[in-house]
Amino acid sequence: EIVARGGRVLAVSIDEESRNATRFAGAHAPTLPVLHDGPAGLARLLNLQSIPFTMVLDRSGRVAYTTSASNAAAVAKIGSVTRQLLESSTVASTESEGGRP
């Protein structure tokens, strides 16, 4: 649904071994592109203290929402924020739940 409406979903692995992330994504989300960055790249730049970490960007590339949660409520919130962004041209939310924008 997100891709059909003009959105993109990417996973960025910070694992030492790119095979681990690719294998995980294949088992859980086979249509999700997995990019490998390793622990010294994006994770260090964002100063990630925990994983998983989800960041939703608006059309301009600004952070609209972040969370470190992965429970059903967090997944629902990610979907809600993403749908809001797809329906408008403005930032839907600048709030953060357990993560940093």
KEVEX-181438 format. One record per atom (N, C-alpha, C, CB): x, y, z; residue in three letters; atom name. Coordinates in Angstrom, 2 decimals, padded with zeros to 5 digits. Glycine has a CB too. Layout:
BEGIN
<<X,Y,Z>,'ala','CA'>
...
This chain:
BEGIN
<<000.82,-001.19,000.00>,'glu','N'>
<<000.00,000.00,000.00>,'glu','CA'>
<<000.87,001.26,000.00>,'glu','C'>
<<-000.94,000.00,001.20>,'glu','CB'>
<<001.91,001.32,000.83>,'ile','N'>
<<002.75,002.50,000.92>,'ile','CA'>
<<003.46,002.77,-000.39>,'ile','C'>
<<003.77,002.35,002.05>,'ile','CB'>
<<004.04,001.74,-000.97>,'val','N'>
<<004.77,001.89,-002.23>,'val','CA'>
<<003.83,002.28,-003.35>,'val','C'>
<<005.51,000.59,-002.59>,'val','CB'>
<<002.66,001.70,-003.38>,'ala','N'>
<<001.68,002.02,-004.42>,'ala','CA'>
<<001.23,003.47,-004.35>,'ala','C'>
<<000.47,001.10,-004.30>,'ala','CB'>
<<001.36,004.07,-003.18>,'arg','N'>
<<000.94,005.46,-003.00>,'arg','CA'>
<<002.12,006.43,-003.07>,'arg','C'>
<<000.23,005.62,-001.66>,'arg','CB'>
<<003.29,005.97,-003.51>,'gly','N'>
<<004.42,006.86,-003.72>,'gly','CA'>
<<005.44,006.87,-002.61>,'gly','C'>
<<003.93,008.21,-003.91>,'gly','CB'>
<<005.28,006.03,-001.60>,'gly','N'>
<<006.25,005.97,-000.50>,'gly','CA'>
<<007.33,004.94,-000.76>,'gly','C'>
<<005.54,005.66,000.81>,'gly','CB'>
<<008.36,004.97,000.06>,'arg','N'>
<<009.43,003.98,-000.02>,'arg','CA'>
<<009.72,003.45,001.37>,'arg','C'>
<<010.72,004.59,-000.65>,'arg','CB'>
<<010.01,002.17,001.44>,'val','N'>
<<010.39,001.55,002.71>,'val','CA'>
<<011.72,000.85,002.48>,'val','C'>
<<009.29,000.55,003.22>,'val','CB'>
<<012.70,001.22,003.29>,'leu','N'>
<<014.03,000.62,003.20>,'leu','CA'>
<<014.46,000.19,004.59>,'leu','C'>
<<015.05,001.60,002.59>,'leu','CB'>
<<015.21,-000.87,004.64>,'ala','N'>
<<015.83,-001.29,005.89>,'ala','CA'>
<<017.32,-001.04,005.76>,'ala','C'>
<<015.53,-002.81,006.22>,'ala','CB'>
<<017.91,-000.51,006.81>,'val','N'>
<<019.35,-000.30,006.84>,'val','CA'>
<<019.92,-001.18,007.94>,'val','C'>
<<019.72,001.22,007.06>,'val','CB'>
<<020.75,-002.11,007.55>,'ser','N'>
<<021.36,-003.03,008.51>,'ser','CA'>
<<022.64,-002.42,009.05>,'ser','C'>
<<021.65,-004.40,007.86>,'ser','CB'>
<<022.80,-002.48,010.37>,'ile','N'>
<<024.04,-002.05,010.98>,'ile','CA'>
<<024.81,-003.25,011.52>,'ile','C'>
<<023.77,-001.03,012.09>,'ile','CB'>
<<024.40,-004.42,011.10>,'asp','N'>
<<025.05,-005.67,011.49>,'asp','CA'>
<<026.43,-005.73,010.85>,'asp','C'>
<<024.19,-006.89,011.07>,'asp','CB'>
<<027.36,-006.39,011.54>,'glu','N'>
<<028.70,-006.60,010.98>,'glu','CA'>
<<028.63,-007.38,009.67>,'glu','C'>
<<029.60,-007.33,011.99>,'glu','CB'>
<<027.76,-008.39,009.63>,'glu','N'>
<<027.64,-009.27,008.48>,'glu','CA'>
<<026.35,-008.96,007.72>,'glu','C'>
<<027.66,-010.76,008.92>,'glu','CB'>
<<026.47,-008.51,006.50>,'ser','N'>
<<025.28,-008.15,005.72>,'ser','CA'>
<<024.38,-009.35,005.47>,'ser','C'>
<<025.69,-007.53,004.39>,'ser','CB'>
<<024.96,-010.56,005.43>,'arg','N'>
<<024.14,-011.77,005.20>,'arg','CA'>
<<023.09,-011.96,006.27>,'arg','C'>
<<025.04,-013.00,005.14>,'arg','CB'>
<<023.41,-011.59,007.52>,'asn','N'>
<<022.45,-011.76,008.61>,'asn','CA'>
<<021.18,-010.96,008.36>,'asn','C'>
<<023.08,-011.34,009.95>,'asn','CB'>
<<021.34,-009.70,007.98>,'ala','N'>
<<020.17,-008.84,007.73>,'ala','CA'>
<<019.40,-009.30,006.51>,'ala','C'>
<<020.61,-007.38,007.55>,'ala','CB'>
<<020.09,-009.68,005.48>,'thr','N'>
<<019.43,-010.15,004.26>,'thr','CA'>
<<018.62,-011.41,004.54>,'thr','C'>
<<020.47,-010.42,003.15>,'thr','CB'>
<<019.19,-012.32,005.31>,'arg','N'>
<<018.49,-013.55,005.68>,'arg','CA'>
<<017.25,-013.22,006.53>,'arg','C'>
<<019.45,-014.51,006.46>,'arg','CB'>
<<017.39,-012.31,007.50>,'phe','N'>
<<016.27,-011.92,008.35>,'phe','CA'>
<<015.16,-011.28,007.51>,'phe','C'>
<<016.74,-010.95,009.44>,'phe','CB'>
<<015.52,-010.35,006.66>,'ala','N'>
<<014.51,-009.66,005.83>,'ala','CA'>
<<013.82,-010.65,004.90>,'ala','C'>
<<015.16,-008.53,005.01>,'ala','CB'>
<<014.56,-011.59,004.36>,'gly','N'>
<<013.96,-012.59,003.48>,'gly','CA'>
<<012.92,-013.44,004.19>,'gly','C'>
<<015.02,-013.47,002.90>,'gly','CB'>
<<013.15,-013.68,005.48>,'ala','N'>
<<012.22,-014.50,006.26>,'ala','CA'>
<<011.01,-013.70,006.74>,'ala','C'>
<<012.95,-015.11,007.44>,'ala','CB'>
<<011.18,-012.38,006.93>,'his','N'>
<<010.12,-011.59,007.54>,'his','CA'>
<<009.48,-010.55,006.61>,'his','C'>
<<010.65,-010.89,008.73>,'his','CB'>
<<010.20,-010.08,005.64>,'ala','N'>
<<009.67,-009.05,004.74>,'ala','CA'>
<<010.35,-009.18,003.38>,'ala','C'>
<<009.88,-007.61,005.33>,'ala','CB'>
<<009.94,-010.16,002.59>,'pro','N'>
<<010.67,-010.48,001.36>,'pro','CA'>
<<010.71,-009.37,000.33>,'pro','C'>
<<010.08,-011.67,000.75>,'pro','CB'>
<<009.82,-008.40,000.39>,'thr','N'>
<<009.84,-007.33,-000.60>,'thr','CA'>
<<010.56,-006.08,-000.10>,'thr','C'>
<<008.42,-006.97,-001.01>,'thr','CB'>
<<011.14,-006.14,001.07>,'leu','N'>
<<011.81,-005.00,001.66>,'leu','CA'>
<<013.27,-004.93,001.26>,'leu','C'>
<<011.68,-005.04,003.17>,'leu','CB'>
<<013.68,-003.86,000.57>,'pro','N'>
<<015.10,-003.73,000.22>,'pro','CA'>
<<015.93,-003.56,001.49>,'pro','C'>
<<015.33,-002.54,-000.74>,'pro','CB'>
<<017.06,-004.24,001.57>,'val','N'>
<<017.93,-004.14,002.73>,'val','CA'>
<<019.27,-003.55,002.29>,'val','C'>
<<018.13,-005.53,003.41>,'val','CB'>
<<019.60,-002.41,002.87>,'leu','N'>
<<020.88,-001.77,002.60>,'leu','CA'>
<<021.81,-002.08,003.77>,'leu','C'>
<<020.71,-000.22,002.40>,'leu','CB'>
<<023.07,-002.32,003.50>,'his','N'>
<<024.02,-002.64,004.56>,'his','CA'>
<<024.95,-001.46,004.78>,'his','C'>
<<024.82,-003.91,004.22>,'his','CB'>
<<025.03,-000.99,006.01>,'asp','N'>
<<025.87,000.14,006.35>,'asp','CA'>
<<026.91,-000.22,007.40>,'asp','C'>
<<025.02,001.29,006.85>,'asp','CB'>
<<026.66,-001.25,008.19>,'gly','N'>
<<027.59,-001.62,009.25>,'gly','CA'>
<<027.48,-000.71,010.46>,'gly','C'>
<<029.01,-001.61,008.71>,'gly','CB'>
<<028.11,-001.10,011.56>,'pro','N'>
<<027.98,-000.35,012.81>,'pro','CA'>
<<028.72,000.99,012.84>,'pro','C'>
<<028.46,-001.20,013.94>,'pro','CB'>
<<029.66,001.21,011.94>,'ala','N'>
<<030.45,002.44,011.99>,'ala','CA'>
<<029.87,003.56,011.13>,'ala','C'>
<<031.86,002.15,011.54>,'ala','CB'>
<<028.81,003.30,010.38>,'gly','N'>
<<028.24,004.31,009.49>,'gly','CA'>
<<027.08,005.05,010.10>,'gly','C'>
<<027.80,003.67,008.21>,'gly','CB'>
<<025.88,004.76,009.59>,'leu','N'>
<<024.68,005.46,010.01>,'leu','CA'>
<<024.41,005.34,011.51>,'leu','C'>
<<023.49,004.93,009.23>,'leu','CB'>
<<024.65,004.17,012.07>,'ala','N'>
<<024.42,003.96,013.50>,'ala','CA'>
<<025.27,004.92,014.33>,'ala','C'>
<<024.72,002.50,013.89>,'ala','CB'>
<<026.51,005.09,013.94>,'arg','N'>
<<027.39,006.02,014.66>,'arg','CA'>
<<026.95,007.46,014.42>,'arg','C'>
<<028.86,005.82,014.23>,'arg','CB'>
<<026.62,007.79,013.17>,'leu','N'>
<<026.19,009.14,012.84>,'leu','CA'>
<<024.96,009.56,013.64>,'leu','C'>
<<025.91,009.24,011.34>,'leu','CB'>
<<024.00,008.64,013.78>,'leu','N'>
<<022.77,008.92,014.52>,'leu','CA'>
<<022.91,008.69,016.02>,'leu','C'>
<<021.64,008.07,013.98>,'leu','CB'>
<<024.08,008.17,016.44>,'asn','N'>
<<024.33,007.85,017.84>,'asn','CA'>
<<023.26,006.91,018.39>,'asn','C'>
<<024.39,009.14,018.68>,'asn','CB'>
<<022.95,005.87,017.62>,'leu','N'>
<<021.92,004.91,018.04>,'leu','CA'>
<<022.37,004.18,019.29>,'leu','C'>
<<021.61,003.91,016.91>,'leu','CB'>
<<021.51,004.18,020.28>,'gln','N'>
<<021.78,003.49,021.53>,'gln','CA'>
<<021.13,002.12,021.58>,'gln','C'>
<<021.31,004.33,022.70>,'gln','CB'>
<<020.15,001.91,020.71>,'ser','N'>
<<019.47,000.62,020.71>,'ser','CA'>
<<018.90,000.36,019.33>,'ser','C'>
<<018.35,000.58,021.78>,'ser','CB'>
<<018.65,-000.90,019.06>,'ile','N'>
<<017.96,-001.31,017.85>,'ile','CA'>
<<016.85,-002.24,018.26>,'ile','C'>
<<018.94,-001.99,016.82>,'ile','CB'>
<<015.76,-002.32,017.55>,'pro','N'>
<<015.51,-001.65,016.29>,'pro','CA'>
<<015.31,-000.15,016.49>,'pro','C'>
<<014.29,-002.25,015.61>,'pro','CB'>
<<015.47,000.58,015.42>,'phe','N'>
<<015.22,002.02,015.40>,'phe','CA'>
<<014.53,002.32,014.09>,'phe','C'>
<<016.55,002.85,015.56>,'phe','CB'>
<<013.39,002.98,014.16>,'thr','N'>
<<012.62,003.31,012.96>,'thr','CA'>
<<012.54,004.82,012.83>,'thr','C'>
<<011.21,002.68,013.01>,'thr','CB'>
<<012.79,005.29,011.62>,'met','N'>
<<012.71,006.71,011.32>,'met','CA'>
<<011.83,006.89,010.10>,'met','C'>
<<014.13,007.32,011.09>,'met','CB'>
<<010.84,007.74,010.21>,'val','N'>
<<009.95,008.05,009.10>,'val','CA'>
<<010.30,009.46,008.63>,'val','C'>
<<008.43,007.93,009.50>,'val','CB'>
<<010.59,009.59,007.35>,'leu','N'>
<<010.93,010.89,006.78>,'leu','CA'>
<<009.77,011.41,005.94>,'leu','C'>
<<012.21,010.80,005.93>,'leu','CB'>
<<009.60,012.72,005.91>,'asp','N'>
<<008.56,013.29,005.06>,'asp','CA'>
<<009.10,013.46,003.64>,'asp','C'>
<<008.08,014.65,005.63>,'asp','CB'>
<<008.30,014.05,002.77>,'arg','N'>
<<008.68,014.20,001.36>,'arg','CA'>
<<009.93,015.05,001.17>,'arg','C'>
<<007.55,014.80,000.59>,'arg','CB'>
<<010.22,015.90,002.13>,'ser','N'>
<<011.39,016.77,002.04>,'ser','CA'>
<<012.63,016.16,002.68>,'ser','C'>
<<011.09,018.10,002.68>,'ser','CB'>
<<012.48,014.96,003.23>,'gly','N'>
<<013.60,014.30,003.88>,'gly','CA'>
<<013.78,014.67,005.34>,'gly','C'>
<<014.85,014.61,003.15>,'gly','CB'>
<<012.81,015.40,005.89>,'arg','N'>
<<012.86,015.76,007.31>,'arg','CA'>
<<012.30,014.62,008.15>,'arg','C'>
<<012.09,017.07,007.57>,'arg','CB'>
<<012.84,014.49,009.34>,'val','N'>
<<012.37,013.44,010.26>,'val','CA'>
<<010.98,013.81,010.75>,'val','C'>
<<013.34,013.26,011.46>,'val','CB'>
<<010.02,012.92,010.49>,'ala','N'>
<<008.64,013.14,010.92>,'ala','CA'>
<<008.31,012.33,012.17>,'ala','C'>
<<007.68,012.77,009.79>,'ala','CB'>
<<009.01,011.21,012.36>,'tyr','N'>
<<008.69,010.34,013.49>,'tyr','CA'>
<<009.83,009.36,013.71>,'tyr','C'>
<<007.35,009.57,013.26>,'tyr','CB'>
<<010.14,009.09,014.96>,'thr','N'>
<<011.12,008.05,015.29>,'thr','CA'>
<<010.61,007.21,016.45>,'thr','C'>
<<012.49,008.68,015.64>,'thr','CB'>
<<011.05,005.97,016.50>,'thr','N'>
<<010.73,005.10,017.62>,'thr','CA'>
<<011.75,003.98,017.71>,'thr','C'>
<<009.29,004.52,017.47>,'thr','CB'>
<<011.97,003.53,018.92>,'ser','N'>
<<012.81,002.35,019.15>,'ser','CA'>
<<011.95,001.14,019.48>,'ser','C'>
<<013.81,002.62,020.28>,'ser','CB'>
<<010.65,001.35,019.58>,'ala','N'>
<<009.73,000.26,019.90>,'ala','CA'>
<<009.44,-000.58,018.66>,'ala','C'>
<<008.41,000.81,020.49>,'ala','CB'>
<<009.11,-001.84,018.89>,'ser','N'>
<<008.77,-002.72,017.77>,'ser','CA'>
<<007.51,-003.53,018.05>,'ser','C'>
<<009.93,-003.65,017.45>,'ser','CB'>
<<006.75,-003.14,019.06>,'asn','N'>
<<005.53,-003.86,019.39>,'asn','CA'>
<<004.40,-003.48,018.43>,'asn','C'>
<<005.11,-003.59,020.84>,'asn','CB'>
<<003.26,-004.09,018.58>,'ala','N'>
<<002.14,-003.86,017.67>,'ala','CA'>
<<001.69,-002.40,017.66>,'ala','C'>
<<000.96,-004.75,018.05>,'ala','CB'>
<<001.70,-001.75,018.81>,'ala','N'>
<<001.29,-000.34,018.87>,'ala','CA'>
<<002.27,000.54,018.10>,'ala','C'>
<<001.20,000.12,020.34>,'ala','CB'>
<<003.55,000.25,018.20>,'ala','N'>
<<004.55,001.04,017.48>,'ala','CA'>
<<004.42,000.85,015.98>,'ala','C'>
<<005.96,000.65,017.93>,'ala','CB'>
<<004.20,-000.37,015.55>,'val','N'>
<<004.03,-000.65,014.12>,'val','CA'>
<<002.78,000.06,013.60>,'val','C'>
<<003.92,-002.18,013.86>,'val','CB'>
<<001.71,000.06,014.39>,'ala','N'>
<<000.49,000.76,013.99>,'ala','CA'>
<<000.73,002.27,013.89>,'ala','C'>
<<-000.65,000.48,014.99>,'ala','CB'>
<<001.48,002.83,014.82>,'lys','N'>
<<001.78,004.26,014.80>,'lys','CA'>
<<002.64,004.61,013.58>,'lys','C'>
<<002.50,004.68,016.10>,'lys','CB'>
<<003.61,003.79,013.26>,'ile','N'>
<<004.45,004.01,012.07>,'ile','CA'>
<<003.56,004.04,010.83>,'ile','C'>
<<005.54,002.89,011.93>,'ile','CB'>
<<002.63,003.10,010.75>,'gly','N'>
<<001.70,003.06,009.62>,'gly','CA'>
<<000.82,004.29,009.56>,'gly','C'>
<<000.83,001.82,009.69>,'gly','CB'>
<<000.33,004.73,010.71>,'ser','N'>
<<-000.54,005.91,010.78>,'ser','CA'>
<<000.21,007.17,010.34>,'ser','C'>
<<-001.07,006.09,012.21>,'ser','CB'>
<<001.40,007.37,010.85>,'val','N'>
<<002.20,008.54,010.47>,'val','CA'>
<<002.51,008.50,008.98>,'val','C'>
<<003.52,008.61,011.29>,'val','CB'>
<<002.87,007.33,008.48>,'thr','N'>
<<003.20,007.19,007.07>,'thr','CA'>
<<002.00,007.50,006.19>,'thr','C'>
<<003.72,005.78,006.78>,'thr','CB'>
<<000.84,006.98,006.55>,'arg','N'>
<<-000.37,007.27,005.78>,'arg','CA'>
<<-000.68,008.76,005.79>,'arg','C'>
<<-001.57,006.49,006.33>,'arg','CB'>
<<-000.52,009.42,006.94>,'gln','N'>
<<-000.75,010.86,007.01>,'gln','CA'>
<<000.19,011.61,006.08>,'gln','C'>
<<-000.57,011.36,008.46>,'gln','CB'>
<<001.44,011.20,006.05>,'leu','N'>
<<002.41,011.85,005.18>,'leu','CA'>
<<002.07,011.65,003.71>,'leu','C'>
<<003.81,011.31,005.46>,'leu','CB'>
<<001.60,010.47,003.36>,'leu','N'>
<<001.24,010.21,001.98>,'leu','CA'>
<<000.01,011.00,001.54>,'leu','C'>
<<001.00,008.73,001.78>,'leu','CB'>
<<-000.85,011.32,002.49>,'glu','N'>
<<-002.08,012.04,002.17>,'glu','CA'>
<<-001.89,013.55,002.14>,'glu','C'>
<<-003.15,011.69,003.18>,'glu','CB'>
<<-000.75,014.04,002.64>,'ser','N'>
<<-000.53,015.48,002.64>,'ser','CA'>
<<000.87,015.80,002.16>,'ser','C'>
<<-000.75,016.05,004.05>,'ser','CB'>
<<001.13,017.06,001.98>,'ser','N'>
<<002.47,017.47,001.56>,'ser','CA'>
<<003.23,018.11,002.71>,'ser','C'>
<<002.39,018.44,000.38>,'ser','CB'>
<<002.66,018.03,003.93>,'thr','N'>
<<003.31,018.62,005.09>,'thr','CA'>
<<003.77,017.54,006.05>,'thr','C'>
<<002.37,019.60,005.79>,'thr','CB'>
<<004.56,017.92,007.02>,'val','N'>
<<005.03,016.99,008.03>,'val','CA'>
<<003.86,016.62,008.93>,'val','C'>
<<006.20,017.60,008.87>,'val','CB'>
<<003.64,015.32,009.12>,'ala','N'>
<<002.51,014.86,009.92>,'ala','CA'>
<<002.78,014.95,011.41>,'ala','C'>
<<002.16,013.43,009.55>,'ala','CB'>
<<004.01,014.73,011.81>,'ser','N'>
<<004.32,014.65,013.23>,'ser','CA'>
<<005.80,014.89,013.43>,'ser','C'>
<<003.91,013.28,013.82>,'ser','CB'>
<<006.15,015.52,014.51>,'thr','N'>
<<007.57,015.65,014.85>,'thr','CA'>
<<007.83,015.00,016.19>,'thr','C'>
<<008.00,017.13,014.87>,'thr','CB'>
<<006.92,014.20,016.62>,'glu','N'>
<<007.07,013.55,017.91>,'glu','CA'>
<<008.00,012.35,017.80>,'glu','C'>
<<005.72,013.12,018.46>,'glu','CB'>
<<008.47,011.92,018.93>,'ser','N'>
<<009.39,010.81,019.00>,'ser','CA'>
<<008.97,009.90,020.13>,'ser','C'>
<<010.84,011.28,019.18>,'ser','CB'>
<<009.07,008.60,019.93>,'glu','N'>
<<008.77,007.64,020.98>,'glu','CA'>
<<009.97,006.75,021.17>,'glu','C'>
<<007.50,006.80,020.64>,'glu','CB'>
<<010.73,007.01,022.19>,'gly','N'>
<<011.87,006.17,022.50>,'gly','CA'>
<<013.02,006.32,021.53>,'gly','C'>
<<011.45,004.76,022.52>,'gly','CB'>
<<012.99,007.32,020.70>,'gly','N'>
<<014.08,007.57,019.76>,'gly','CA'>
<<014.33,009.05,019.66>,'gly','C'>
<<013.76,006.98,018.39>,'gly','CB'>
<<015.27,009.41,018.84>,'arg','N'>
<<015.61,010.81,018.68>,'arg','CA'>
<<015.47,011.22,017.24>,'arg','C'>
<<017.03,011.09,019.18>,'arg','CB'>
<<014.83,012.38,016.96>,'pro','N'>
<<014.79,012.85,015.58>,'pro','CA'>
<<016.14,013.42,015.16>,'pro','C'>
<<013.70,013.91,015.41>,'pro','CB'>
